[in-house]
Amino acid sequence: MTSPHRAPQRVVVTGLGLVSSLALDREGTWAAMLEGRDGLGPLTRLSLPLEPAQIAGQVALEPARHQTLCEVMALKALEEALDGHRPGGDPARIGVFQGAGTSGLPVAEAFLAERLADRRSRAAESAYQSPATVTDALARRLGATGPRGTIMNACSSSLLAMGQAWERLALGELDLALAGGAESLCRTTYGGFSCLKAVDPQKCRPFSRDRAGLNLGEGAVQMLLEPLDAALARGADIYAEVLGYGASMDAHHPTAPHPEGEGAARAMAMALRTGGLDASEVDLVSAHATATPANDGAECLAIRRALGAAADLVSVTSTKSQFGHTLGAAGAFGAAAAILALRDQVVSPTLRLEDPDPLCDLDCTPKVAKARRIRAALVNAFAFGGNNVSLALRRWEGR
């Protein structure tokens, strides 16, 4: 993943913005997570009275004039990540990498509903929507003219965006990169997951014996990544070091993971190799853990395959018990939780874990946060089609 002709640059996270159903900022969200609260509640964003599940993680923001909710959330997260700092230097060496999911789908859905009701509606806004709309809006706000990528790899999209941003920085091709994702609820995804019988009408229960599916959620995470030397030179706050990532493909089933977690384990092992980490150094896994019957057990098997005996000492957590499944943004949410855990040396809890599935025989941090030493973390995002991504992070200790 790096050039054989030069040593890779070390890459760190120097900005982190978070907009969630728990709070509209990073520290408010993190405090609520550690208190064991969730942002799940009655579905109000959409009117879908025939759907059996009427619960979701919804953000207390609305679309703005000529801006979708995804754009509003992503730009708000960007402002927090920047924290008043406006990047200088060559705009052509600033890249933007985003995981996308629904993007402009709500606009298209509204346009279709108007037309089906024989009401006159303007096609201009829906015509200008594309999967890259959010990426382009972020690049304009940053003044970035370097490479940009909009990744639609289902639920691993934003974590793959982080991996690609790390890669370009490590190669010395960029001076700064923005990576993350934004997701808003829409009828298409809500109805689709409901048709798959993957949505739980109650609050989801990752790793539990009686888990029955996911809850859908929305939100945005944005992170600034830059070379370590540059961050130190400008006295930037450093949240964590990004060590590398791994990606794999199950080639097994359109929606179900490999039952033994084979591809997921390969992605995790690749992240360890790329990051130069030994399994014994990993103290936290921010798991994909959707609370679907097929996913959680397979992921725990994958963690055991990748970490071996060290798996018995690792803490595992599922952010989806607090935000719901934010689809294209899910990997970035998992990464944000891991970065803050590394910073503060505490693991956020997996809520409602009363009776663990025997297959989920790891320390899955049930119900309450856990203070512990956390040196390094793996973040997992495993998508439909068996698209697996794992990102390796290390605590920043000043050297």
Secondary structure, DSSP 4 states (H G I P E B T S, - for coil): ---TTSPPPPEEEEEEEEE-SS-SSHHHHHHHHHTT---EEE--SS--TTSS--EEE--S---BTTB-HHHHHHHHHHHHHHTT----S-GGGEEEEEE-SSTTHHHHHHHHHHHHTT-----HHHHT--TTHHHHHHHHHHT--S-EEEE--GGGHHHHHHHHHHHHHHTTS-SEEEEEEEE---HHHHHHHHHTT-B-SS---TTBTT---B-EE-EEEEEEEEEHHHHHHTT----EEEEEEEEEE--S-SSSPPTT-HHHHHHHHHHHHHHT--GGGEEEEE------TTHHHHHHHHHHHHHGGGGGG-EEE-THHHH-B-GGGHHHHHHHHHHHHHHHTEEPPBTT-SSB-TT--SB--BSS-EE----EEEEEEEEGGGEEEEEEEEE----
